[in-house]
Amino acid sequence: MSNTIVRYSYHDLLTTPEDGDRHEIFEGDLIVTASPSYAHQNAVTNIVHILASHIKLHRLGKVLTAPLDICLDEERVVDSNSSATR
């Protein structure tokens, strides 16, 4: 009996139905975690506000909030709470 190893890709992530959970792919494995708590989201909001104020003041780019897929490659796609970009 052979075991088949399933390797997930970004395409698989895009076709996964929305179920309220957080889905990420790390090294071809599908990682599913529950949605963040109120306290977590409150902390993220505070951090994003601080970052956005600094980045806007110094014209460094933009701050984006979740959900936002960061595709490192086909088998490593993570969902960021927030990110800054130019």
PyMOL commands that place a pseudoatom at each C-alpha (Angstrom):
pseudoatom trace, name=CA, resn=MET, resi=1, chain=A, elem=C, hetatm=0, pos=[0.000, 0.000, 0.000]
pseudoatom trace, name=CA, resn=SER, resi=2, chain=A, elem=C, hetatm=0, pos=[1.456, 3.348, -0.985]
pseudoatom trace, name=CA, resn=ASN, resi=3, chain=A, elem=C, hetatm=0, pos=[0.725, 6.694, 0.598]
pseudoatom trace, name=CA, resn=THR, resi=4, chain=A, elem=C, hetatm=0, pos=[0.062, 9.576, -1.752]
pseudoatom trace, name=CA, resn=ILE, resi=5, chain=A, elem=C, hetatm=0, pos=[1.474, 12.895, -0.626]
pseudoatom trace, name=CA, resn=VAL, resi=6, chain=A, elem=C, hetatm=0, pos=[-0.679, 15.832, -1.680]
pseudoatom trace, name=CA, resn=ARG, resi=7, chain=A, elem=C, hetatm=0, pos=[1.195, 19.053, -2.424]
pseudoatom trace, name=CA, resn=TYR, resi=8, chain=A, elem=C, hetatm=0, pos=[-1.032, 22.135, -2.421]
pseudoatom trace, name=CA, resn=SER, resi=9, chain=A, elem=C, hetatm=0, pos=[-0.367, 25.156, -4.625]
pseudoatom trace, name=CA, resn=TYR, resi=10, chain=A, elem=C, hetatm=0, pos=[-1.577, 28.736, -4.863]
pseudoatom trace, name=CA, resn=HIS, resi=11, chain=A, elem=C, hetatm=0, pos=[-4.154, 27.586, -7.428]
pseudoatom trace, name=CA, resn=ASP, resi=12, chain=A, elem=C, hetatm=0, pos=[-5.586, 25.167, -4.845]
pseudoatom trace, name=CA, resn=LEU, resi=13, chain=A, elem=C, hetatm=0, pos=[-5.805, 27.988, -2.322]
pseudoatom trace, name=CA, resn=LEU, resi=14, chain=A, elem=C, hetatm=0, pos=[-7.694, 30.184, -4.786]
pseudoatom trace, name=CA, resn=THR, resi=15, chain=A, elem=C, hetatm=0, pos=[-10.250, 27.424, -5.387]
pseudoatom trace, name=CA, resn=THR, resi=16, chain=A, elem=C, hetatm=0, pos=[-10.798, 26.622, -1.686]
pseudoatom trace, name=CA, resn=PRO, resi=17, chain=A, elem=C, hetatm=0, pos=[-14.351, 27.605, -0.636]
pseudoatom trace, name=CA, resn=GLU, resi=18, chain=A, elem=C, hetatm=0, pos=[-14.670, 30.406, 1.925]
pseudoatom trace, name=CA, resn=ASP, resi=19, chain=A, elem=C, hetatm=0, pos=[-15.584, 28.940, 5.306]
pseudoatom trace, name=CA, resn=GLY, resi=20, chain=A, elem=C, hetatm=0, pos=[-14.564, 31.695, 7.721]
pseudoatom trace, name=CA, resn=ASP, resi=21, chain=A, elem=C, hetatm=0, pos=[-11.240, 30.046, 8.565]
pseudoatom trace, name=CA, resn=ARG, resi=22, chain=A, elem=C, hetatm=0, pos=[-7.795, 31.242, 7.554]
pseudoatom trace, name=CA, resn=HIS, resi=23, chain=A, elem=C, hetatm=0, pos=[-6.105, 29.163, 4.838]
pseudoatom trace, name=CA, resn=GLU, resi=24, chain=A, elem=C, hetatm=0, pos=[-2.402, 29.273, 4.048]
pseudoatom trace, name=CA, resn=ILE, resi=25, chain=A, elem=C, hetatm=0, pos=[-0.013, 27.050, 2.148]
pseudoatom trace, name=CA, resn=PHE, resi=26, chain=A, elem=C, hetatm=0, pos=[3.410, 26.395, 3.611]
pseudoatom trace, name=CA, resn=GLU, resi=27, chain=A, elem=C, hetatm=0, pos=[5.848, 24.157, 1.764]
pseudoatom trace, name=CA, resn=GLY, resi=28, chain=A, elem=C, hetatm=0, pos=[2.949, 22.520, -0.092]
pseudoatom trace, name=CA, resn=ASP, resi=29, chain=A, elem=C, hetatm=0, pos=[0.900, 21.788, 3.055]
pseudoatom trace, name=CA, resn=LEU, resi=30, chain=A, elem=C, hetatm=0, pos=[-2.537, 23.346, 3.566]
pseudoatom trace, name=CA, resn=ILE, resi=31, chain=A, elem=C, hetatm=0, pos=[-2.690, 25.042, 6.968]
pseudoatom trace, name=CA, resn=VAL, resi=32, chain=A, elem=C, hetatm=0, pos=[-6.156, 25.921, 8.327]
pseudoatom trace, name=CA, resn=THR, resi=33, chain=A, elem=C, hetatm=0, pos=[-6.597, 28.049, 11.447]
pseudoatom trace, name=CA, resn=ALA, resi=34, chain=A, elem=C, hetatm=0, pos=[-9.576, 29.723, 13.060]
pseudoatom trace, name=CA, resn=SER, resi=35, chain=A, elem=C, hetatm=0, pos=[-10.378, 33.371, 12.472]
pseudoatom trace, name=CA, resn=PRO, resi=36, chain=A, elem=C, hetatm=0, pos=[-8.555, 35.790, 14.804]
pseudoatom trace, name=CA, resn=SER, resi=37, chain=A, elem=C, hetatm=0, pos=[-10.118, 36.934, 18.075]
pseudoatom trace, name=CA, resn=TYR, resi=38, chain=A, elem=C, hetatm=0, pos=[-11.464, 40.403, 18.865]
pseudoatom trace, name=CA, resn=ALA, resi=39, chain=A, elem=C, hetatm=0, pos=[-8.394, 41.190, 21.010]
pseudoatom trace, name=CA, resn=HIS, resi=40, chain=A, elem=C, hetatm=0, pos=[-6.074, 40.175, 18.166]
pseudoatom trace, name=CA, resn=GLN, resi=41, chain=A, elem=C, hetatm=0, pos=[-7.926, 42.302, 15.617]
pseudoatom trace, name=CA, resn=ASN, resi=42, chain=A, elem=C, hetatm=0, pos=[-7.951, 45.269, 18.017]
pseudoatom trace, name=CA, resn=ALA, resi=43, chain=A, elem=C, hetatm=0, pos=[-4.171, 44.970, 18.429]
pseudoatom trace, name=CA, resn=VAL, resi=44, chain=A, elem=C, hetatm=0, pos=[-3.713, 44.716, 14.647]
pseudoatom trace, name=CA, resn=THR, resi=45, chain=A, elem=C, hetatm=0, pos=[-5.834, 47.848, 14.139]
pseudoatom trace, name=CA, resn=ASN, resi=46, chain=A, elem=C, hetatm=0, pos=[-3.707, 49.799, 16.615]
pseudoatom trace, name=CA, resn=ILE, resi=47, chain=A, elem=C, hetatm=0, pos=[-0.461, 48.651, 15.000]
pseudoatom trace, name=CA, resn=VAL, resi=48, chain=A, elem=C, hetatm=0, pos=[-1.740, 49.429, 11.493]
pseudoatom trace, name=CA, resn=HIS, resi=49, chain=A, elem=C, hetatm=0, pos=[-2.732, 52.936, 12.603]
pseudoatom trace, name=CA, resn=ILE, resi=50, chain=A, elem=C, hetatm=0, pos=[0.758, 53.596, 14.002]
pseudoatom trace, name=CA, resn=LEU, resi=51, chain=A, elem=C, hetatm=0, pos=[2.484, 52.164, 10.921]
pseudoatom trace, name=CA, resn=ALA, resi=52, chain=A, elem=C, hetatm=0, pos=[0.198, 53.988, 8.479]
pseudoatom trace, name=CA, resn=SER, resi=53, chain=A, elem=C, hetatm=0, pos=[0.775, 57.337, 10.198]
pseudoatom trace, name=CA, resn=HIS, resi=54, chain=A, elem=C, hetatm=0, pos=[4.560, 56.911, 10.057]
pseudoatom trace, name=CA, resn=ILE, resi=55, chain=A, elem=C, hetatm=0, pos=[4.617, 55.618, 6.484]
pseudoatom trace, name=CA, resn=LYS, resi=56, chain=A, elem=C, hetatm=0, pos=[2.317, 58.389, 5.230]
pseudoatom trace, name=CA, resn=LEU, resi=57, chain=A, elem=C, hetatm=0, pos=[4.284, 61.112, 7.045]
pseudoatom trace, name=CA, resn=HIS, resi=58, chain=A, elem=C, hetatm=0, pos=[7.559, 59.946, 5.478]
pseudoatom trace, name=CA, resn=ARG, resi=59, chain=A, elem=C, hetatm=0, pos=[6.011, 59.011, 2.096]
pseudoatom trace, name=CA, resn=LEU, resi=60, chain=A, elem=C, hetatm=0, pos=[7.309, 55.454, 2.333]
pseudoatom trace, name=CA, resn=GLY, resi=61, chain=A, elem=C, hetatm=0, pos=[4.430, 53.654, 0.606]
pseudoatom trace, name=CA, resn=LYS, resi=62, chain=A, elem=C, hetatm=0, pos=[1.151, 52.158, 1.832]
pseudoatom trace, name=CA, resn=VAL, resi=63, chain=A, elem=C, hetatm=0, pos=[-0.062, 49.904, 4.618]
pseudoatom trace, name=CA, resn=LEU, resi=64, chain=A, elem=C, hetatm=0, pos=[-2.490, 47.155, 3.614]
pseudoatom trace, name=CA, resn=THR, resi=65, chain=A, elem=C, hetatm=0, pos=[-4.615, 45.043, 5.937]
pseudoatom trace, name=CA, resn=ALA, resi=66, chain=A, elem=C, hetatm=0, pos=[-5.810, 41.447, 5.909]
pseudoatom trace, name=CA, resn=PRO, resi=67, chain=A, elem=C, hetatm=0, pos=[-6.910, 39.418, 4.242]
pseudoatom trace, name=CA, resn=LEU, resi=68, chain=A, elem=C, hetatm=0, pos=[-4.000, 39.676, 1.862]
pseudoatom trace, name=CA, resn=ASP, resi=69, chain=A, elem=C, hetatm=0, pos=[-2.271, 36.668, 0.310]
pseudoatom trace, name=CA, resn=ILE, resi=70, chain=A, elem=C, hetatm=0, pos=[1.493, 36.941, 0.123]
pseudoatom trace, name=CA, resn=CYS, resi=71, chain=A, elem=C, hetatm=0, pos=[2.646, 34.499, -2.546]
pseudoatom trace, name=CA, resn=LEU, resi=72, chain=A, elem=C, hetatm=0, pos=[6.297, 33.636, -1.921]
pseudoatom trace, name=CA, resn=ASP, resi=73, chain=A, elem=C, hetatm=0, pos=[6.087, 30.863, -4.527]
pseudoatom trace, name=CA, resn=GLU, resi=74, chain=A, elem=C, hetatm=0, pos=[3.489, 28.287, -5.682]
pseudoatom trace, name=CA, resn=GLU, resi=75, chain=A, elem=C, hetatm=0, pos=[3.864, 26.204, -2.503]
pseudoatom trace, name=CA, resn=ARG, resi=76, chain=A, elem=C, hetatm=0, pos=[4.284, 29.016, 0.044]
pseudoatom trace, name=CA, resn=VAL, resi=77, chain=A, elem=C, hetatm=0, pos=[1.319, 31.376, 0.296]
pseudoatom trace, name=CA, resn=VAL, resi=78, chain=A, elem=C, hetatm=0, pos=[0.596, 33.067, 3.610]
pseudoatom trace, name=CA, resn=ASP, resi=79, chain=A, elem=C, hetatm=0, pos=[-2.140, 35.403, 4.798]
pseudoatom trace, name=CA, resn=SER, resi=80, chain=A, elem=C, hetatm=0, pos=[-0.746, 38.546, 6.332]
pseudoatom trace, name=CA, resn=ASN, resi=81, chain=A, elem=C, hetatm=0, pos=[-2.426, 40.544, 9.116]
pseudoatom trace, name=CA, resn=SER, resi=82, chain=A, elem=C, hetatm=0, pos=[-0.951, 43.676, 7.594]
pseudoatom trace, name=CA, resn=SER, resi=83, chain=A, elem=C, hetatm=0, pos=[1.882, 44.671, 5.324]
pseudoatom trace, name=CA, resn=ALA, resi=84, chain=A, elem=C, hetatm=0, pos=[3.609, 47.728, 3.963]
pseudoatom trace, name=CA, resn=THR, resi=85, chain=A, elem=C, hetatm=0, pos=[4.409, 48.165, 0.301]
pseudoatom trace, name=CA, resn=ARG, resi=86, chain=A, elem=C, hetatm=0, pos=[5.909, 50.766, -2.025]
for i in range(1, 86): cmd.bond("trace and resi %d" % i, "trace and resi %d" % (i + 1))
show_as sticks, trace
zoom trace
